[in-house]
Amino acid sequence: MPIWRQIEQGIRRLVAGGALAPGASVPSMRDLAQELGVNPMTVAKAYQKLADAGVVESRKGEGTFVAERPQTGGRAERNRALREEADRMASAAATLDASEDEAVAELRRAFGRLRRPVRKGDGSR
């Protein structure tokens, strides 16, 4: 998976899990690139995809922020994205020789972790 996609998905998870609330600033492209050791253009691509999806918004001279009402996209787009991720997880589970029940159980645990309130200094996610 491309690095920009990993960054995009990571920020989406933080927003969905409440670690990045609506209106919260996200790291500057330069700072995040430096922290991750990647090219700033890689971060710029991830941020552009997030902006196109309505998850973040850029404010000229201020930075990038989580949208006040992060967009989830239309039903068709959501279903397409879910299908892609489900295919990816099913493929990974099959590669690991995991059963369907094991994969579904892990998915449920992931939802549980995502719904847990975020506490400062809690790296248990």
C-alpha positions in Angstrom: 0.0 0.0 0.0 1.4 3.4 -0.9 2.7 5.5 2.0 0.3 8.4 1.1 -2.6 5.9 1.5 -1.3 4.7 4.8 -1.1 8.3 6.0 -4.6 9.0 4.7 -6.0 5.9 6.4 -4.2 6.8 9.7 -5.8 10.2 9.8 -9.2 8.8 8.9 -8.9 6.4 11.8 -7.9 9.2 14.2 -10.9 11.2 13.1 -13.3 8.3 13.2 -12.0 7.3 16.7 -12.3 10.8 18.1 -8.6 11.4 18.6 -8.9 14.2 16.1 -12.1 16.1 16.8 -13.9 18.4 14.3 -12.0 21.7 14.1 -8.7 20.2 15.5 -5.6 21.0 13.6 -3.6 18.3 12.0 0.2 18.5 11.7 1.7 20.6 9.0 2.7 18.7 5.9 6.3 19.5 6.5 6.2 18.5 10.2 4.5 15.2 9.5 6.8 14.4 6.6 9.8 15.1 8.8 8.3 13.0 11.7 7.6 10.1 9.3 10.8 10.5 7.3 8.9 10.8 4.0 8.8 13.3 1.2 6.5 16.3 1.9 4.8 15.6 -1.4 3.7 12.2 -0.1 2.0 13.9 2.9 0.6 16.5 0.5 -1.1 13.8 -1.6 -2.6 12.2 1.5 -3.9 15.6 2.7 -5.3 16.4 -0.8 -7.2 13.1 -0.8 -8.6 13.8 2.7 -9.6 17.3 1.6 -11.3 16.0 -1.6 -13.2 13.6 0.6 -14.3 16.4 3.0 -12.4 14.9 6.0 -10.0 17.9 6.4 -10.0 21.5 5.2 -7.1 23.9 4.6 -7.4 27.4 5.9 -5.1 29.8 4.1 -2.4 31.0 6.4 -3.7 28.9 9.3 -3.0 25.3 8.4 -5.1 22.1 7.9 -7.9 21.2 10.2 -10.4 18.4 10.6 -13.6 19.5 8.9 -16.4 20.6 11.2 -18.6 18.0 9.7 -16.3 15.4 8.2 -17.9 14.0 5.1 -18.5 10.2 4.8 -19.2 10.4 1.1 -22.2 9.0 -0.7 -23.6 5.5 -0.2 -22.1 4.2 -3.4 -18.6 5.5 -2.5 -18.9 4.2 1.1 -19.9 0.8 -0.2 -17.0 0.7 -2.7 -14.5 1.7 0.0 -15.9 -0.9 2.4 -15.8 -3.6 -0.3 -12.2 -2.7 -1.1 -11.1 -2.9 2.6 -13.1 -6.1 3.1 -11.3 -7.7 0.1 -8.0 -6.6 1.6 -8.8 -8.0 5.0 -10.1 -11.3 3.6 -7.0 -11.6 1.5 -4.7 -11.0 4.5 -6.7 -13.5 6.6 -6.5 -16.1 3.9 -2.7 -15.5 3.5 -2.4 -16.0 7.3 -4.5 -19.2 7.1 -7.1 -17.6 9.5 -10.6 -18.8 9.4 -13.5 -16.5 8.5 -14.6 -16.6 12.2 -11.2 -15.5 13.3 -11.1 -12.6 10.8 -14.6 -11.5 11.8 -13.7 -11.7 15.5 -10.6 -9.5 14.9 -12.8 -7.0 13.0 -15.2 -6.8 15.9 -12.3 -6.2 18.3 -11.0 -3.5 16.0 -14.4 -1.8 16.2 -14.3 -2.1 20.0 -10.8 -0.4 20.1 -12.0 2.3 17.8 -15.0 3.1 19.9 -13.0 3.4 23.1 -12.6 6.9 24.4 -9.2 8.4 23.7 -7.2 9.4 26.8 -4.1 11.5 26.7 -1.0 9.4 26.9 -3.0 6.2 26.1 -1.0 4.4 23.4 -3.2 1.3 23.7 -4.9 1.8 20.3 
